[in-house]
């Protein structure tokens, strides 16, 4: 499996512990949906870049915390089916782009660690790559349940003294 973390900015940077937690959590999410061999890029960027991407790809002229760019389009709201044969070339699942300055501000605003916020945004973005969405109340509930399940299993859930405000 190939999970690549790209640092497009020099400051701030994730510490080694957060990077390791991010890689481990990304592996868990992909494995849970039969995507152990998938290639995913996780890019940490600045507000200017994510603002431009949000404007170009979503038509929203504002910065945001996370964007996902899936390589395949699936039926909205239905998680993607596992890839084919074991000898197939690596599946290119897509990219998750996280605005690190916004993530750090949100962590302070929500009263939890920067690690938890980055992990939350990564899981959120990965679930989008896997076909999840949050356009309806039912989709939102399913996605939130999956997000919390992965964070809790990794020790970053709400019961671990960490919390994330509902969007």
C-alpha positions in Angstrom: 0.0 0.0 0.0 1.2 3.5 -0.7 0.2 6.3 1.6 2.2 9.4 0.8 2.3 12.4 3.1 3.2 15.6 1.2 4.3 18.7 3.1 3.7 21.6 0.7 4.5 24.0 3.5 7.6 24.3 5.7 5.8 25.7 8.8 3.9 24.5 10.6 5.0 20.8 10.3 3.6 17.7 11.8 5.7 16.1 14.5 6.9 12.5 14.0 4.3 11.1 16.4 1.4 12.8 14.5 2.8 11.6 11.2 3.0 8.0 12.5 -0.5 8.2 13.9 -1.7 9.6 10.5 -0.1 6.8 8.5 -1.4 4.1 10.9 -5.0 5.5 10.9 -5.0 5.9 7.1 -3.9 2.2 6.8 -6.7 1.2 9.2 -9.4 3.1 7.2 -8.3 1.6 3.9 -8.0 -1.9 5.3 -11.5 -1.7 6.8 -12.8 -1.3 3.2 -10.6 -3.8 1.5 -8.3 -1.2 0.1 -5.0 -2.2 1.7 -3.2 -1.9 -1.6 -4.6 1.4 -2.6 -2.4 4.5 -3.2 -3.4 7.7 -1.5 -1.8 11.1 -1.2 -2.3 13.2 1.9 -1.1 16.7 1.3 -0.7 19.3 4.0 -1.0 22.8 2.6 -1.6 26.5 3.4 -4.8 28.6 3.2 -3.9 30.2 -0.1 -3.6 26.9 -1.9 -6.7 25.3 -0.4 -8.6 28.4 -1.1 -7.6 28.2 -4.8 -8.4 24.5 -4.9 -11.8 25.0 -3.3 -12.6 27.8 -5.8 -11.4 25.8 -8.8 -13.0 22.4 -8.0 -16.0 23.2 -5.9 -16.8 26.8 -6.9 -16.5 28.0 -3.3 -14.4 31.1 -3.0 -13.1 30.5 0.5 -10.5 28.4 2.3 -11.6 25.2 3.9 -10.1 22.6 6.2 -10.1 19.5 4.0 -10.7 18.6 0.4 -10.9 15.1 -1.3 -10.1 14.3 -4.9 -11.2 10.7 -5.7 -9.8 9.1 -8.8 -13.1 7.2 -9.3 -16.7 8.4 -9.0 -19.0 6.0 -7.2 -22.7 6.3 -6.6 -23.1 9.1 -3.9 -23.5 7.8 -0.4 -22.5 4.2 -1.1 -19.0 3.2 0.0 -16.9 1.9 -2.9 -16.5 -1.8 -3.4 -13.1 -3.5 -2.8 -10.7 -3.6 -5.8 -10.1 -6.7 -7.9 -7.5 -9.4 -7.9 -4.4 -9.5 -5.7 -2.0 -9.3 -8.7 -3.6 -6.1 -10.1 -1.6 -2.9 -10.2 -2.1 -0.6 -7.2 -5.4 1.1 -7.1 -5.1 4.9 -7.3 -7.7 6.0 -4.8 -7.1 9.7 -4.8 -5.8 12.6 -2.7 -6.8 14.3 0.5 -5.6 17.9 1.0 -5.6 19.3 4.5 -5.0 22.9 5.4 -2.7 22.7 8.3 -3.1 26.3 9.6 -6.9 25.9 9.6 -6.6 22.5 11.3 -4.5 24.0 14.1 -6.9 26.9 14.6 -9.9 24.5 14.7 -8.1 22.3 17.3 -7.7 25.3 19.6 -11.3 26.4 18.9 -12.7 22.9 19.6 -10.5 22.4 22.7 -8.6 19.3 21.6 -5.2 18.5 20.3 -3.8 19.4 16.9 -3.1 15.7 16.3 -6.8 14.8 16.9 -7.9 17.5 14.5 -5.5 16.4 11.7 -6.5 12.8 12.2 -10.2 13.7 12.1 -9.8 15.6 8.9 -7.7 12.8 7.3 -10.4 10.2 8.2 -13.1 12.5 6.8 -11.2 13.0 3.6 -10.4 9.3 3.2 -14.1 8.3 3.7 -15.0 10.7 0.9 -12.4 8.9 -1.3 -14.2 5.7 -0.4 -17.6 7.0 -1.5 -19.0 8.4 1.7 -20.8 11.8 1.7 -22.8 14.0 4.1 -25.4 15.7 1.9 -28.4 14.1 3.7 -29.0 13.5 7.4 -28.6 9.7 6.9 -25.4 10.1 5.0 -24.1 12.5 7.6 -24.9 10.0 10.4 -23.2 7.1 8.6 -20.1 9.2 7.9 -19.9 10.6 11.5 -20.3 7.1 12.9 -17.5 5.8 10.7 -15.3 8.8 11.6 -15.8 8.3 15.3 -15.3 4.5 15.1 -11.9 4.9 13.5 -10.8 7.7 15.8 -11.9 5.8 18.9 -10.2 2.6 17.8 -6.9 4.6 17.4 -7.4 6.2 20.9 -8.5 9.6 19.6 -12.3 9.3 20.1 -14.6 11.4 22.1 -14.4 9.0 25.1 -10.6 9.6 25.2 -11.2 13.2 26.4 -11.1 14.6 22.9 -14.0 16.0 21.0 -14.8 17.5 17.6 -17.6 19.9 17.1 -20.4 18.9 14.7 -20.3 20.6 11.4 
